[in-house]
């Protein structure tokens, strides 16, 4: 059964953003899935809506290429976030 993942920062609200953290508390994670309130709390240096990332295959490909152009982007950290998201949302299996 699919779940709505909770924000990795506040642990209360539904996660709706992917965010690159600058917070010392979350620096070991670097990429987080967060709610709107936490995305705008000042601990985040870059964020975007999950719904925009997954809007369609073109959007997903474009976002991944765009992120890869950033000199600070760490694919390992980004995909580690996806591993946590998969577990939090029970997103196993494939189409």
N, C-alpha and C positions, 0 to 999 in steps of 0.2 A: 504494500500500500504506500502510495506517495504521500509525503508530508511537506508542509511549507516550512522551509528552514528558518530558524530564528537568527537574528542578528548576532554576530560573533562578539560584538562589543557589549551591548546592554543585555543580551540573552533574553529579551522580552518580546520585542516586535518582530514582525516578519521581515526577512532580508529582501531588499529590493534593489540594492546597488552592489557593484563590485568596487572595491576601494583599495587604493595603495596607501598604506599607513605611514605616518612619520612619528607616531607616538612611541615613546620608549617602551611603554607597557606592551605594545603589540608589535614591536619591531622584529621579533623573531618570526612572526607570521608574514609580515610585509604586505601580502594581499589578503583581504578579508571580504566576506559578504556581510553587508550591514543594512540596517534600516535607514530611512530617510533622515531621521533625527540625528543619528550617529554620523551619517555621511556629511552632515553640515555642522558638526560639533567642533571643528578646528583641528582634529587629529589626523585628518585625511588630506593628502596633497593632490590626489587625482581620483576621480570616481566617475562612474557612468551606470546608467540603469541596466539591470539585468534584462529587462524586457526589450531594450534596444539591441543588446548583444544577440539575443536569441530571436529577434523579430522574424528572420528568415535566413536561409543559407548565405545569401549575399551579404547581409548585415554581419553575420558571424565571421565570415571570411574577411570582410573589410576591417572589422574591429581587430582581428588577430594581426593582420598586416600592419594596421596603424600602430598598435602597441609595439610590434617588433621594431618599428622605426625609432622608438624612444631609447635613448642611450642608457636610461636607468631601468629599463624593463628586464626582469628576470623570468624567463619562461619556466624555470624549475619552481620558483615561488608561486607563479600564477597557476600552474597546473597542480601544485600541492593544494591550493585553495579549492580547485575543482574536485580533488579527491575528498576533501572535507565536505564540500557541498553535496557530492554524491551520497555520502554516508548520512548527512543531516536530512536530506530530502528523500532518501531511499530510492535514488535514481539509478537503479541497476537494470541491466538488460539492454536491449537495443530494439531498434525498429525493424 
